[in-house]
Amino acid sequence: MTVRTCLPDAPGLVVHRLPLPQCCPVSGNPLPGSTLTMAYLPKDRVFPVEWLESLIREYQGGHASRNIRNMEEMVQDLAIRAAENTGVRVRVRADLKINPPQGGTVQDLLMTARARP
């Protein structure tokens, strides 16, 4: 895939928002209704929209090659990867509906991570 460019002289804010699929084969977390939002101020290139969905799919079942096994680490890792690809600071926020691993009531969990290149 090709990284898309943008006009560096026209400041803007790019925000990607998409639903999160269930990633954990044991707990089924995150539950339907969970979303991920990525935001950044582009400098000279933008993160291709199809890349984010593709990256998220890599974490389904646990990301074996990156040793990522929980939602918090997934959000942090996505922020790092997006910052590396865009060359700017990136903020990733996950609004999660989760079943607690030890049982109990479904909870809303908000996770935010920031990364810079």
PASEBA-1860 file (N, C-alpha, C; in nm, 3 decimals):
! residues 117
1> MTVRTCLP> 0.083/-0.118/0.000/0.000/0.000/0.000/0.088/0.125/0.000 ~ 0.034/0.227/-0.058/0.107/0.352/-0.067/0.061/0.447/0.042 ~ 0.156/0.512/0.106/0.123/0.614/0.204/0.072/0.735/0.128 ~ -0.040/0.788/0.173/-0.098/0.905/0.106/-0.036/1.033/0.160 ~ -0.021/1.130/0.074/0.035/1.259/0.116/-0.079/1.358/0.138 ~ -0.045/1.469/0.202/-0.141/1.577/0.220/-0.066/1.709/0.212 ~ -0.139/1.817/0.201/-0.078/1.949/0.188/-0.019/1.993/0.323 ~ 0.110/2.015/0.331/0.172/2.052/0.458/0.140/2.194/0.503
9> DAPGLVVH> 0.094/2.280/0.412/0.070/2.420/0.445/-0.075/2.449/0.487 ~ -0.159/2.348/0.490/-0.298/2.366/0.531/-0.323/2.278/0.653 ~ -0.311/2.336/0.774/-0.326/2.256/0.896/-0.461/2.184/0.899 ~ -0.458/2.064/0.951/-0.581/1.986/0.960/-0.570/1.884/1.071 ~ -0.682/1.825/1.103/-0.689/1.718/1.202/-0.747/1.596/1.133 ~ -0.680/1.483/1.145/-0.731/1.358/1.087/-0.778/1.270/1.202 ~ -0.900/1.221/1.191/-0.955/1.132/1.293/-1.013/1.009/1.223 ~ -0.965/0.893/1.264/-1.020/0.765/1.216/-1.102/0.707/1.330
17> RLPLPQCC> -1.222/0.659/1.303/-1.303/0.594/1.406/-1.367/0.470/1.343 ~ -1.351/0.357/1.410/-1.410/0.235/1.358/-1.446/0.140/1.470 ~ -1.540/0.048/1.443/-1.576/-0.050/1.545/-1.463/-0.151/1.564 ~ -1.449/-0.199/1.685/-1.348/-0.301/1.714/-1.411/-0.439/1.710 ~ -1.347/-0.535/1.645/-1.397/-0.672/1.648/-1.356/-0.739/1.779 ~ -1.417/-0.851/1.808/-1.373/-0.930/1.923/-1.232/-0.980/1.893 ~ -1.141/-0.959/1.986/-1.001/-0.997/1.966/-0.961/-1.118/2.051 ~ -1.014/-1.128/2.173/-0.974/-1.235/2.264/-1.062/-1.358/2.243
25> PVSGNPLP> -1.000/-1.473/2.209/-1.079/-1.594/2.187/-1.133/-1.654/2.317 ~ -1.080/-1.614/2.431/-1.123/-1.669/2.559/-1.239/-1.588/2.617 ~ -1.218/-1.456/2.633/-1.320/-1.371/2.696/-1.423/-1.319/2.596 ~ -1.385/-1.315/2.467/-1.473/-1.255/2.366/-1.464/-1.104/2.364 ~ -1.369/-1.048/2.442/-1.351/-0.902/2.446/-1.276/-0.853/2.324 ~ -1.300/-0.732/2.283/-1.403/-0.642/2.333/-1.539/-0.683/2.277 ~ -1.644/-0.643/2.346/-1.781/-0.676/2.307/-1.829/-0.582/2.197 ~ -1.933/-0.622/2.124/-1.990/-0.534/2.022/-2.025/-0.398/2.082
33> GSTLTMAY> -2.002/-0.293/2.004/-2.024/-0.157/2.050/-1.894/-0.088/2.088 ~ -1.785/-0.164/2.093/-1.654/-0.108/2.123/-1.600/-0.038/1.999 ~ -1.530/0.073/2.021/-1.475/0.149/1.908/-1.330/0.190/1.934 ~ -1.262/0.220/1.826/-1.125/0.270/1.833/-1.120/0.401/1.754 ~ -1.056/0.502/1.811/-1.040/0.631/1.746/-0.893/0.667/1.744 ~ -0.843/0.704/1.629/-0.704/0.747/1.615/-0.707/0.891/1.561 ~ -0.629/0.981/1.624/-0.628/1.121/1.581/-0.486/1.174/1.577 ~ -0.462/1.264/1.480/-0.330/1.326/1.467/-0.339/1.448/1.377
41> LPKDRVFP> -0.240/1.534/1.389/-0.227/1.650/1.301/-0.125/1.613/1.194 ~ -0.168/1.589/1.070/-0.075/1.544/0.968/0.027/1.651/0.931 ~ 0.143/1.603/0.895/0.249/1.695/0.850/0.257/1.689/0.698 ~ 0.297/1.576/0.645/0.305/1.565/0.500/0.249/1.432/0.448 ~ 0.203/1.348/0.539/0.143/1.221/0.494/0.034/1.180/0.592 ~ -0.062/1.104/0.540/-0.172/1.056/0.622/-0.170/0.904/0.628 ~ -0.227/0.853/0.733/-0.235/0.709/0.755/-0.348/0.653/0.668 ~ -0.320/0.564/0.574/-0.425/0.510/0.488/-0.535/0.441/0.570
49> VEWLESLI> -0.658/0.474/0.541/-0.770/0.424/0.620/-0.776/0.271/0.625 ~ -0.742/0.207/0.517/-0.750/0.060/0.516/-0.641/-0.006/0.601 ~ -0.534/0.066/0.628/-0.427/0.009/0.711/-0.474/-0.014/0.854 ~ -0.552/0.079/0.909/-0.594/0.067/1.048/-0.678/-0.058/1.070 ~ -0.773/-0.082/0.984/-0.856/-0.202/0.995/-0.769/-0.327/0.981 ~ -0.677/-0.325/0.887/-0.587/-0.438/0.867/-0.500/-0.463/0.990 ~ -0.446/-0.355/1.050/-0.364/-0.370/1.171/-0.446/-0.428/1.286 ~ -0.568/-0.381/1.304/-0.652/-0.431/1.412/-0.677/-0.581/1.397
57> REYQGGHA> -0.701/-0.625/1.275/-0.724/-0.769/1.252/-0.605/-0.854/1.297 ~ -0.484/-0.797/1.295/-0.366/-0.872/1.338/-0.371/-0.910/1.485 ~ -0.448/-0.837/1.565/-0.455/-0.862/1.709/-0.563/-0.963/1.747 ~ -0.645/-1.003/1.653/-0.749/-1.100/1.684/-0.685/-1.234/1.721 ~ -0.717/-1.281/1.840/-0.658/-1.405/1.889/-0.524/-1.384/1.957 ~ -0.478/-1.259/1.967/-0.346/-1.228/2.026/-0.244/-1.214/1.915 ~ -0.171/-1.107/1.914/-0.073/-1.080/1.808/0.055/-1.156/1.840 ~ 0.070/-1.271/1.780/0.181/-1.362/1.812/0.319/-1.300/1.791
65> SRNIRNME> 0.340/-1.234/1.678/0.475/-1.185/1.648/0.511/-1.061/1.730 ~ 0.411/-0.991/1.784/0.439/-0.870/1.863/0.417/-0.895/2.012 ~ 0.379/-1.018/2.050/0.358/-1.057/2.190/0.260/-0.964/2.261 ~ 0.149/-0.935/2.196/0.044/-0.849/2.251/-0.073/-0.939/2.285 ~ -0.116/-0.937/2.413/-0.222/-1.027/2.455/-0.340/-0.958/2.522 ~ -0.335/-0.825/2.542/-0.452/-0.761/2.605/-0.487/-0.631/2.532 ~ -0.604/-0.579/2.564/-0.655/-0.462/2.492/-0.570/-0.338/2.518 ~ -0.524/-0.319/2.642/-0.445/-0.201/2.673/-0.316/-0.198/2.590
73> EMVQDLAI> -0.248/-0.311/2.584/-0.124/-0.318/2.505/-0.153/-0.300/2.356 ~ -0.267/-0.350/2.309/-0.303/-0.334/2.168/-0.317/-0.186/2.135 ~ -0.385/-0.110/2.220/-0.404/0.033/2.196/-0.270/0.105/2.194 ~ -0.183/0.073/2.290/-0.050/0.135/2.294/0.031/0.101/2.169 ~ 0.027/-0.025/2.129/0.103/-0.069/2.012/0.052/-0.003/1.885 ~ -0.079/0.011/1.872/-0.135/0.078/1.755/-0.091/0.224/1.749 ~ -0.086/0.291/1.863/-0.040/0.430/1.866/0.104/0.440/1.819 ~ 0.188/0.350/1.868/0.330/0.349/1.828/0.344/0.326/1.678
81> RAAENTGV> 0.272/0.227/1.627/0.282/0.193/1.485/0.231/0.307/1.397 ~ 0.122/0.373/1.440/0.068/0.484/1.362/0.164/0.603/1.362 ~ 0.226/0.631/1.477/0.323/0.741/1.484/0.443/0.715/1.394 ~ 0.488/0.591/1.392/0.601/0.554/1.305/0.565/0.575/1.158 ~ 0.441/0.544/1.121/0.399/0.555/0.981/0.366/0.697/0.937 ~ 0.318/0.780/1.029/0.280/0.916/0.992/0.391/1.016/1.016 ~ 0.484/0.984/1.106/0.593/1.076/1.137/0.551/1.189/1.230 ~ 0.433/1.176/1.293/0.383/1.278/1.386/0.327/1.210/1.512
89> RVRVRADL> 0.299/1.294/1.613/0.238/1.242/1.736/0.097/1.193/1.706 ~ 0.062/1.079/1.766/-0.068/1.017/1.741/-0.133/0.984/1.875 ~ -0.263/1.000/1.880/-0.341/0.962/1.998/-0.440/0.855/1.954 ~ -0.442/0.743/2.026/-0.537/0.635/1.998/-0.622/0.615/2.123 ~ -0.752/0.610/2.104/-0.845/0.592/2.215/-0.936/0.473/2.183 ~ -0.951/0.386/2.280/-1.043/0.274/2.265/-1.154/0.289/2.369 ~ -1.276/0.288/2.323/-1.393/0.285/2.411/-1.444/0.141/2.407 ~ -1.415/0.069/2.515/-1.436/-0.075/2.516/-1.551/-0.116/2.606
97> KINPPQGG> -1.624/-0.214/2.562/-1.720/-0.285/2.645/-1.657/-0.421/2.669 ~ -1.635/-0.454/2.796/-1.564/-0.579/2.825/-1.633/-0.660/2.933 ~ -1.616/-0.791/2.921/-1.650/-0.883/3.029/-1.525/-0.895/3.114 ~ -1.533/-0.863/3.245/-1.415/-0.879/3.329/-1.366/-1.025/3.326 ~ -1.234/-1.046/3.320/-1.179/-1.182/3.310/-1.221/-1.274/3.424 ~ -1.241/-1.219/3.544/-1.279/-1.301/3.658/-1.430/-1.304/3.679 ~ -1.507/-1.255/3.583/-1.652/-1.253/3.594/-1.701/-1.121/3.649 ~ -1.832/-1.103/3.647/-1.892/-0.980/3.696/-1.967/-0.909/3.587
105> TVQDLLMT> -2.008/-0.788/3.617/-2.088/-0.706/3.526/-2.003/-0.655/3.411 ~ -2.064/-0.647/3.293/-1.997/-0.588/3.177/-1.957/-0.446/3.213 ~ -1.834/-0.408/3.177/-1.783/-0.276/3.210/-1.747/-0.198/3.085 ~ -1.753/-0.066/3.098/-1.700/0.023/2.996/-1.557/0.054/3.039 ~ -1.463/0.038/2.950/-1.323/0.067/2.979/-1.273/0.163/2.872 ~ -1.217/0.273/2.914/-1.161/0.371/2.821/-1.010/0.364/2.832 ~ -0.943/0.344/2.719/-0.796/0.337/2.716/-0.747/0.436/2.613 ~ -0.654/0.524/2.654/-0.596/0.620/2.563/-0.444/0.605/2.565
113> ARARP> -0.383/0.607/2.449/-0.238/0.600/2.439/-0.190/0.708/2.342 ~ -0.075/0.764/2.374/-0.013/0.864/2.286/0.126/0.815/2.249 ~ 0.165/0.841/2.126/0.300/0.802/2.082/0.352/0.907/1.986 ~ 0.484/0.915/1.983/0.550/1.005/1.888/0.653/0.924/1.811 ~ 0.685/0.971/1.691/0.780/0.894/1.608/0.919/0.888/1.667
END
